[in-house]
Structure formats: structure tokens, C-alpha cells
């Protein structure tokens, strides 16, 4: 697939970057005083964690700090002008203990607020965009400079061009393909799932997941349950006309039906031998001992075992007042638990 030019319209969530940590540090070493060099690993880590284009992250830091020369950067380790309001840029700018903390924190906030549908400052597209009138993307709210988005896009494009000139063609092709294939699917799934946390969602059995295009899995007044949440994350409606589900459960996608699907050759899910980030972890009901099953999405795996799961449960709501939480896997530690991959995720 031919590489596309980096512009203000480049989707920062769906388009991968070819840059490596080593190239980022070498490239930054040649700019101005070289003060930004050394952030390569942190940039790549944040790009993977939050599903954001790495070229954009570096370019944003370069533009905001003047290639590492600004006082806000030198004194406060603030690479992105975070909270630096026009009237009082230095005093209002947030300080960070180190550059790595800044990169991870700010990219997490940008992801949630600017690049995720439903975010407070999301405007039509997950791109740099342009300001009003007719504005869209980050430039509507992030910076008052109307040239802000275009400046970042220019730096990002120059970096990628430099990478193409210095890396062997086979390596470039591999980096671009790996980044593009890895970025949007699983990362976008986790971004969507996490965007629903912190909204004080009520737990209500049988609710949620009926409108996969909605900003939230369920309405505030009616709440959501675990199956509704997971269906919404996958972008599928929890009631389907798929023959397997119609025969098994009158078309409803609940935990029992999910397990049944994963253990059959047709349907939406494929059973896995072990956990993988982005997969579904689910166990069915077991009457009369257990009236209902439970399902969530695996968000972290360590040493081949589930480390974190995001799920919607009555226990979460009772304990924290918000049914959707990212927790440890204890509730899923049952003999009947299986892992399954949604076939719509590549």
C-alpha cells in the first residue's frame, strides 16, 4: 500500500507511523540544541498505549516547545503546552516530574478528549484539522493559533520523508504495514471501551447495546449490563437475525449465546486457547447455582495470564457508583470461563 502524505486530515487514530524510537532520537538530535532527543521510547510506548500516531506525537512536541527550547519545556517538562493558557502560559502550564510522564499523561487526555467520539473537544474527526469557521479536528479547541494544525502536519511529513530516505525500502514497508495493521483495530476497540468508564453508568440487566453507533452503551436513565457493553464496544447490536443466535436465544447476544457461538464454526466469535489483549473473556450461566454469566474485554495480559479486564457489572456499580470499570480478573476466574475473538477485529 503506497504511503499517504501526512496532512491536517490524517486520522491520528487509524493511520500508523513508520517511525522507530531510534530514528526519532537521532532525528531530534539534529534539531536546534537537540534537547528533545531521548523521548523516542516514550513516544512509541504512548502511541501503542493510546493508539495515537507516533509521528504526530513527536511533531506536536517539536512545535509546542520550539524543538525543546521553550521555558515551559525546560522548567516544567511540558512538551505539549498542556494547560498553558494564552493569558498566563508559563504560570498556568502543568508541570511534570519527567518527560515520559508528560507524554503518557497528555496523550491519554488528548485521546479521551480530542480524538474519541463523545470526547468533550472531539469535532467531527480524529485529526489535526483546522479552526473555525467550518472547523474540525483538534485545531478547533486545542490552540488559538490558526496555523497550529498545519505546522504539526508539516513537521510530521518532513520526519516521515527523512525516515524514508534513511531506512532500507523493505524495512520501511514492514514498519508501515506493522503500524497500520496494529493500530486501528484493537487499539480503537480499547479506546472505545475505556471511553465509557467514569460516566457513572448504572447497572441494569438486559439494557444497553441496542445502538452500536451511540456515544455510550446505554442511556443514563436505563443503564447497561455486561453483554450490552461488550456488544457496543464491538459495534454490533445485541439483538441479531443471525441463524445461530435466533435458534439458540431468539436472536439475543448474551453470555450464554456468546459461549455457544465461540464453540461453533459459525457466528461472530472464535474461541482462543488463551487470553489476548482485545479478546472477550466470558463465562455462561450455570443454573441453579449461577443465574447469569459475565463478559468483559481483556485489556492487559502478563506472563500469558489476564491482568486487566474492562467490564460492566452490578458489583462495580455497588462498590464505586459506576458499573463500567477496568479491574483485575478475579470475577472471571471460573472453570467455565473461555476467551474468544470477535471476528470483526483484524
C-alpha positions in Angstrom: 0.0 0.0 0.0 1.5 3.4 -1.0 2.3 5.8 1.8 -0.1 8.8 2.1 1.2 12.3 2.8 0.8 13.4 6.4 -1.7 16.3 6.4 -4.1 18.1 8.7 -6.7 15.4 7.7 -4.6 12.4 8.6 -6.6 10.3 11.0 -4.4 10.2 14.1 -6.1 7.0 15.4 -6.4 5.0 12.2 -3.1 5.7 10.4 0.1 4.2 11.6 3.5 5.8 11.7 6.7 4.2 10.2 9.0 5.9 12.8 11.1 3.9 15.3 12.3 5.0 18.7 15.9 5.0 17.4 15.1 7.2 14.4 13.1 9.7 16.5 16.1 10.2 18.8 18.6 10.5 16.0 16.4 13.0 14.1 15.7 15.1 17.2 19.4 15.2 18.0 20.0 17.2 14.8 17.3 19.9 15.6 18.3 23.1 17.3 20.0 22.2 20.6 18.9 18.5 20.4 17.1 19.0 23.7 14.1 16.8 22.7 16.3 13.8 21.8 15.8 10.8 24.1 12.0 10.7 24.0 11.8 8.0 21.3 10.9 5.1 23.6 8.3 7.1 25.5 6.7 8.3 22.2 6.4 4.7 20.8 5.1 3.5 24.2 2.4 6.2 24.3 1.5 5.6 20.7 0.8 1.9 21.4 -0.9 2.5 24.7 -3.3 5.2 23.5 -3.5 4.2 19.8 -2.2 7.5 18.5 0.1 8.1 15.5 3.7 8.5 16.7 4.7 11.0 14.0 2.0 13.3 15.3 3.2 13.0 18.9 6.8 14.0 18.0 5.7 16.8 15.7 3.3 18.2 18.3 6.2 18.2 20.9 8.5 19.9 18.4 6.1 22.7 17.5 4.9 23.4 21.1 8.5 23.5 22.5 10.3 25.1 19.6 12.4 21.9 19.3 13.0 21.8 23.0 13.9 25.5 23.6 10.8 26.8 25.4 10.9 27.7 29.0 7.7 25.6 29.7 9.6 22.6 28.4 12.9 23.3 30.1 11.5 24.1 33.5 8.3 22.1 33.6 8.9 19.1 31.3 5.8 20.1 29.5 6.2 19.0 25.8 2.7 19.9 24.6 1.8 23.3 26.2 -0.7 21.4 28.3 -2.8 23.9 30.3 -0.7 26.8 29.0 -3.5 29.4 28.6 -2.8 32.4 26.3 -3.0 35.0 29.1 -0.7 33.2 31.5 1.2 30.5 29.5 4.0 29.7 31.9 2.3 30.0 35.3 -0.8 28.1 34.1 1.2 25.3 32.3 1.1 22.0 34.1 4.5 20.7 35.4 5.6 17.1 35.2 8.3 15.1 37.0 9.9 14.0 33.7 9.2 13.9 30.0 8.0 10.3 30.0 5.2 11.1 32.4 4.2 14.1 30.4 4.0 12.2 27.1 1.9 9.4 28.6 -0.4 11.7 30.6 -1.1 14.3 27.8 -1.6 11.6 25.1 -4.1 9.9 27.3 -6.0 13.1 27.8 -5.8 14.1 24.1 -7.0 10.6 23.2 -10.0 10.8 25.5 -10.9 14.5 25.0 -10.0 15.3 21.4 -9.7 12.0 19.4 -12.5 9.9 20.7 -16.2 10.4 19.6 -18.1 11.7 22.5 -15.0 13.4 24.0 -15.5 16.9 25.2 -13.5 18.5 22.4 -13.9 16.0 19.7 -15.0 17.7 16.5 -16.1 15.5 13.6 -12.7 13.7 13.1 -9.7 12.4 14.9 -7.3 14.6 13.0 -5.4 17.9 13.5 -8.0 19.7 11.4 -8.5 23.5 11.2 -10.1 26.2 13.3 -13.5 27.8 13.0 -15.3 28.9 10.9 -16.0 25.5 9.5 -13.5 24.0 11.8 -13.0 20.3 12.7 -10.4 18.2 14.5 -8.1 19.3 17.3 -7.4 22.8 16.0 -10.9 23.9 16.9 -10.2 23.8 20.6 -6.5 22.9 21.3 -4.7 26.0 20.2 -5.7 29.6 19.3 -3.1 29.7 16.5 -5.0 29.0 13.2 -1.8 27.6 11.8 -1.2 25.2 14.7 -2.5 22.0 12.9 -0.8 22.8 9.7 2.5 23.4 11.4 2.4 20.0 13.1 1.4 18.2 9.9 4.3 19.8 8.1 6.8 18.6 10.7 5.3 15.1 10.8 5.5 14.9 7.0 9.2 16.1 7.0 10.1 13.5 9.6 8.5 10.6 7.7 10.2 11.8 4.5 13.5 11.7 6.3 12.8 8.2 7.6 12.0 7.0 4.1 15.3 8.4 2.8 17.4 6.7 5.5 15.7 3.3 6.0 16.0 0.4 3.6 12.8 0.1 1.5 12.0 -3.4 2.9 12.3 -2.0 6.4 10.0 1.0 5.6 7.4 -1.3 4.1 7.5 -3.6 7.1 7.3 -0.7 9.6 4.3 1.0 7.9 2.4 -2.3 7.4 3.0 -3.3 11.1 1.9 0.1 12.4 -1.1 0.3 10.2 -2.3 -3.2 10.9 -1.7 -3.0 14.6 -3.2 0.4 15.2 -6.6 0.8 14.5 -8.5 -2.4 15.3 -7.5 -3.5 18.8 -6.4 0.0 19.9 -9.7 1.5 18.7 -11.6 -1.2 20.5 -9.9 -0.4 23.8 -10.2 3.3 23.3 -14.0 2.9 22.8 -14.3 0.6 25.8 -12.4 3.0 28.1 -14.3 6.0 26.9 -17.4 4.6 28.6 -15.7 4.4 32.0 -16.0 7.2 34.5 -19.6 8.2 33.3 -21.4 6.8 36.4 -23.3 4.2 34.3 -26.0 2.3 36.2 -26.0 -1.4 36.0 -29.3 -2.8 34.7 -29.8 -6.3 33.4 -31.0 -6.5 29.9 -30.1 -2.9 29.0 -27.6 -1.3 26.6 -26.0 -2.3 23.4 -29.0 -1.7 21.2 -27.5 1.3 19.4 -23.9 0.5 18.4 -23.4 4.0 16.9 -24.3 5.8 20.2 -21.7 7.7 22.2 -22.4 5.4 25.2 -23.5 1.8 25.5 -26.7 2.6 27.4 -28.9 5.6 28.3 -28.2 7.3 31.7 -31.7 6.6 32.8 -31.8 2.9 32.0 -28.2 1.8 32.4 -26.4 -1.1 30.9 -25.3 -4.7 31.5 -22.2 -6.7 30.6 -23.4 -8.1 27.3 -24.8 -4.7 26.2 -21.5 -3.1 27.0 -19.4 -5.6 25.1 -21.7 -5.5 22.1 -21.4 -1.7 22.0 -17.6 -1.9 22.2 -17.6 -4.3 19.2 -20.0 -2.0 17.3 -22.7 -4.7 17.0 -26.3 -4.7 18.1 -27.1 -7.1 20.9 -30.1 -8.5 19.0 -29.3 -10.1 15.7 -31.0 -12.2 13.0 -28.0 -14.5 12.7 -29.5 -18.0 12.5 -27.2 -19.4 15.2 -28.5 -16.8 17.7 -32.1 -17.0 16.5 -32.1 -20.7 17.1 -30.3 -20.6 20.4 -31.7 -17.5 22.1 -34.3 -15.8 19.8 -31.5 -13.6 18.4 -30.2 -12.1 21.7 -26.5 -11.9 22.2 -25.9 -12.6 25.9 -23.2 -14.5 27.7 -24.7 -18.0 27.2 -25.1 -17.2 23.5 -21.6 -15.9 23.2 -20.1 -19.1 24.6 -22.3 -21.1 22.3 -21.2 -19.1 19.3 -17.4 -19.3 20.2 -17.7 -23.1 20.4 -19.3 -23.4 16.9 -17.9 -22.8 13.5 -20.4 -20.1 12.5 -21.3 -16.8 14.3 -19.3 -13.8 15.4 -16.7 -15.2 17.8 -13.8 -17.7 17.6 -12.6 -19.4 20.8 -9.0 -18.9 21.8 -6.7 -21.2 23.7 -5.5 -18.4 25.9 -6.1 -14.6 26.6 -5.0 -11.9 24.2 -5.4 -8.1 24.5 -8.7 -7.2 22.9 -10.3 -10.6 23.2 -13.5 -11.3 25.1 -13.4 -13.2 28.4 -16.8 -14.8 29.2 -18.4 -17.5 31.3 -22.1 -18.7 30.9 -24.8 -19.0 33.5 -24.9 -22.3 35.5 -28.3 -22.8 36.9 -29.4 -23.2 39.6 -26.1 -22.1 41.2 -25.5 -19.2 38.9 -28.4 -17.4 37.3 -26.3 -15.2 34.9 -22.9 -15.3 33.2 -20.5 -12.4 32.8 -18.4 -11.0 30.0 -15.7 -8.3 29.6 -12.8 -7.3 27.4 -9.2 -8.2 28.2 -7.1 -5.0 28.3 -3.8 -6.3 29.6 -2.0 -9.7 29.7 1.1 -10.6 31.7 3.0 -13.8 31.5 0.3 -15.4 29.5 -2.4 -14.6 32.0 -5.1 -11.9 32.2 -4.0 -8.9 34.1 -6.8 -6.4 33.5 -10.4 -6.6 32.2 -12.9 -3.8 31.4 -16.4 -4.9 32.2 -19.9 -3.7 33.3 -21.1 -5.3 36.4 -23.5 -4.8 39.4 -20.6 -5.3 41.7 -18.7 -2.4 40.1 -21.8 -0.2 40.4 -22.4 -1.2 44.1 -18.8 -0.5 45.1 -18.0 2.5 43.0 -21.2 4.0 41.7 -20.1 3.3 38.1 -20.8 -0.1 36.5 -18.1 0.1 33.9 -14.6 -0.3 35.4 -11.2 -1.7 34.4 -10.3 -4.2 37.1 -8.3 -7.3 37.9 -9.6 -10.7 36.6 -10.8 -12.2 39.8 -14.5 -12.3 38.9 -13.7 -14.3 35.8 -11.7 -17.0 37.5 -14.1 -19.8 37.0 -13.7 -23.3 35.4 -16.2 -22.4 32.7 -14.5 -19.2 31.5 -13.3 -19.1 27.9 -11.6 -16.5 25.7 -12.9 -15.6 22.3 -12.0 -13.2 19.5 -14.6 -11.1 17.7 -14.1 -11.9 14.0 -14.7 -8.2 13.1 -11.4 -7.3 14.7 -8.4 -7.9 12.4 
